[in-house]
Amino acid sequence: MRVAVRLTAIAAAGSILAGTAVACSAAASAPPRHAPRSGAGVNVQAAARRAAAARAAQTARAKPTPAPASPGVQVTGAPSEVKARGGVLANAATGGLLWSRDLDTERPIGSIAKVMTALLVIQAGNLSRQIRVPQTVIGYVVKYQADSAGLHPGDVLTVQQLLEAMLLPSGCDAAYTLATYYGPGIPAFVAKMNAAAQRLGMTHTHFTSPDGLPYPTETSTFSTPSDLLTLGIAAMKLPAFRSIVAQHIYQIPKGPGHHHYWWENTNDLIGSYPGADGIKTGYTTAALHCLLFEASRDGLTLIGDVLGSPATGPAAGADAAAKVLNWAFSLRRD
């Protein structure tokens, strides 16, 4: 039975992004490695072991760990009838895991990739900056048969409005416009996405586009339930991001320099599941239905994802997430 609940703000689970700079070049995604000169007395194997240990320690600090779910929450059993091939659910305040399935298995993620695009753009600041939608956006949408927010080439929209267009109706035209501006250019922006993923400790994630479109292959952009949990926690710490993904509908009245736009959130949890406040859908033929989600109830905020839900309907990802959340919110709390 669904009951009305009070939304609660996500508690900070440690500053994942503290002290990191987002802007970087393609070269920044992998620091240069120089072979030691012969005869220099360098112990190559020892140096490699130290470097590997340092990378492992950094990843362990950044990634959520299967810590106790939450003080006072008694985890028993597991959610039933969840057909997603992979997924995870965690206490947003502590990062402690309540449930997982194939936690570190790499899978295509579709438009959940747009969460990383949004994170980089929001961190760049000045969301009131105006950007002209490029003429090339139409060719991009047509070439890849991409989901579109219906942007009109030549319209001038703010960064905030373009984020709305990307995150709510999952507009690949908006992602293309933002990446073209902030790269500048798609290749440079994708390099920034991959560099940011590495800094977050998302070592099993790779992006080939700013929107998750399946090119050059269906599995070129991929991640894991664990890595996406890390990304979701980082993104939901940004008030600008939270305010967008919690909306059901957003519209822009026609005005000087732009057309009228009306966008609806593709996340079927928003407006239907009590306490849902994000985050992002994803779908391709290979990825199937995916959803990165968050919901709050009675002082407990849960965050997670479900990947690879069979296409039983357009809300397959939301249906799987609701089953996981219903199980978790029904757990006994002291």
Stockholm file with secondary structure:
# STOCKHOLM 1.0

chainA/1-334         MRVAVRLTAIAAAGSILAGTAVACSAAASAPPRHAPRSGAGVNVQAAARRAAAARAAQTARAKPTPAPASPGVQVTGAPSEVKARGGVLANAATGGLLWSRDLDTERPIGSIAKVMTALLVIQAGNLSRQIRVPQTVIGYVVKYQADSAGLHPGDVLTVQQLLEAMLLPSGCDAAYTLATYYGPGIPAFVAKMNAAAQRLGMTHTHFTSPDGLPYPTETSTFSTPSDLLTLGIAAMKLPAFRSIVAQHIYQIPKGPGHHHYWWENTNDLIGSYPGADGIKTGYTTAALHCLLFEASRDGLTLIGDVLGSPATGPAAGADAAAKVLNWAFSLRRD
#=GR chainA/1-334 SS CCCCCCCCCCCCCCCTTTTCCCCCCGGGGSCCCCCCCTTSCCCHHHHHHHHHHHHHHHHHHHSCCCCCSCTTEECCSCCSSCCCSEEEEEETTTCCEEEEESTTCCEECGGGHHHHHHHHHHHHCCTTCEEECCTTHHHHHHHHTCCCCCCCTTCEEEHHHHHHHHHSSCCHHHHHHHHHHHTTSHHHHHHHHHHHHHHTTCTTCBCSSSSCCCCSSTTSSEECHHHHHHHHHHHTTSHHHHHHHTCSEEEECCBTTBCCEEEECSCTTTTTSTTEEEEEEEEETTTEEEEEEEEEETTEEEEEEEEEECCSSTTHHHHHHHHHHHHHHTSEEC
#=GC SS_cons         CCCCCCCCCCCCCCCTTTTCCCCCCGGGGSCCCCCCCTTSCCCHHHHHHHHHHHHHHHHHHHSCCCCCSCTTEECCSCCSSCCCSEEEEEETTTCCEEEEESTTCCEECGGGHHHHHHHHHHHHCCTTCEEECCTTHHHHHHHHTCCCCCCCTTCEEEHHHHHHHHHSSCCHHHHHHHHHHHTTSHHHHHHHHHHHHHHTTCTTCBCSSSSCCCCSSTTSSEECHHHHHHHHHHHTTSHHHHHHHTCSEEEECCBTTBCCEEEECSCTTTTTSTTEEEEEEEEETTTEEEEEEEEEETTEEEEEEEEEECCSSTTHHHHHHHHHHHHHHTSEEC
//
